């Protein structure tokens, strides 16, 4: 980055994270803390630019800021900052891969992508997540976190609540790409992820109906297998549901072509 001032021109090479998936727990906490304050995107990225690059702002200098980076001292101006933060534009989007803080207090998180996590845990968390989308009640995020961090009760900071939301939202988006036949938005869905909570009607009944349909599909109507199904690995359960959804799509296509 080159600066223009009455100081000598200095070229510095800033090393910044290239995406959500490379952030450390410390960096995630910092970013989620900023997001919890509802700062404008430009402000969030500017704070991250200075924190993650190692640049230090010493004081104002005319229309710019007198900064230090390693052994170099220089003045930086707003247009240069605006140009630099474009490399952090990925902050404006949800992670394409599930990301999460690996540990909160003494509680360790389950695998970010839910591989090896019981299907029942996914179902419970998904219902709570849909409830949060509808009500924005922070208590629901703490209930989700209790399942995600294998504990009966957990108290979250504002940054950790944002982390839980981003984790499950990114997980849903990721799973929707992997199991694209099963995770299809319902007809007329208005939500970004096609969640049924936004379709009107009885939310509880719609959620229960969806959950029951998933369990029936996996047990093939044999209620004695329900406990076994709920204990399945989430990925194993979704793989089976996705295969059944694909078969259903093919049957519908074949039926339509014969009409």
C-alpha positions, -999 to +999 in steps of 0.1 A: +000+000+000+015+033-010+008+065+009+011+101-001+021+127+025+051+148+034+067+116+047+086+093+023+063+070+003+061+036+019+050+003+003+037-022+027+024-057+021-006-065+042-015-101+049-052-106+056-075-136+059-090-146+026-123-161+039-143-173+068-128-207+068-093-195+076-102-175+107-089-185+141-111-186+171-096-153+182-104-137+149-139-151+148-146-137+183-134-103+172-155-103+140-186-116+157-182-090+184-182-063+158-212-078+141-231-079+174-228-041+176-246-037+143-219-015+128-221-006+091-202-031+069-175-006+060-168+001+097-166-036+105-141-043+076-120-012+086-116-024+122-107-059+109-082-044+084-062-028+112-066-056+138-057-084+115-030-067+095-011-054+125-013-018+115-015+007+144-032+041+142-011+065+162-031+097+158-049+119+132-027+137+107-045+163+087-071+145+066-055+111+073-041+090+100-005+086+111+001+048+113+028+023+122+034-011+106+064-031+117+093-006+115+075+017+090+056+049+098+033+066+073+001+085+068-029+067+053-060+083+038-097+073+035-095+063-002-066+040+005-085+024+034-116+020+012-095+003-014-078-020+011-110-033+027-124-046-005-102-077+001-125-083+031-158-082+012-163-118+020-174-106+055-206-093+039-218-129+030-225-160+050-198-185+051-200-212+024-186-237+048-199-240+084-177-220+108-178-218+145-159-210+177-144-243+187-147-238+224-169-216+247-156-218+283-150-254+290-175-266+264-162-280+231-182-277+200-195-307+179-181-310+144-189-279+124-204-298+095-224-321+118-208-352+104-210-378+132-236-357+152-269-375+160-298-367+136-320-359+166-296-330+175-299-316+140-337-318+141-339-301+175-314-273+165-332-268+132-365-263+150-350-238+174-332-220+145-365-216+126-381-203+158-353-178+162-359-166+126-395-159+135-391-144+169-355-131+172-354-143+208-318-146+220-329-174+244-334-197+214-298-192+203-286-202+238-308-233+236-292-241+202-257-235+217-264-260+245-268-287+219-239-275+198-216-275+227-228-306+244-241-291+277-274-287+295-270-250+299-247-223+285-245-185+289-234-167+258-219-133+252-233-111+223-204-122+201-211-159+209-248-155+201-239-141+167-214-170+163-242-196+169-265-180+144-238-178+117-228-214+124-262-229+119-271-206+090-239-215+072-245-252+081-280-251+065-266-234+034-238-260+031-261-290+036-285-276+011-258-278-016-247-313-006-282-327-002-299-306-029-328-330-036-339-330+000-333-294+009-355-277-016-375-245-007-411-251-003-434-236-029-439-199-023-411-197+002-400-161+009-371-168+031-335-170+020-333-206+029-369-215+022-378-219+059-414-229+065-417-205+095-424-177+070-452-193+052-480-184+076-503-208+094-495-227+126-457-226+129-457-254+155-479-277+134-458-270+102-426-278+120-439-309+136-453-321+103-420-316+086-401-334+113-426-363+114-424-367+077-386-370+078-388-396+106-415-416+087-394-415+055-365-430+074-384-456+094-406-465+064-435-463+088-420-487+114-424-468+147-401-493+165-372-479+145-377-443+155-352-443+183-326-459+160-333-433+133-329-404+157-295-418+168-282-420+132-253-398+121-268-367+106-250-372+073-262-408+071-298-398+077-296-369+052-280-391+026-310-415+028-335-387+027-318-371-002-319-404-021-356-408-014-362-372-025-343-379-058-363-410-064-396-391-058-385-364-083-377-390-109-411-407-104-428-374-108-409-367-140-417-401-155-454-397-146-455-363-162-440-375-194-466-403-197-496-380-194 
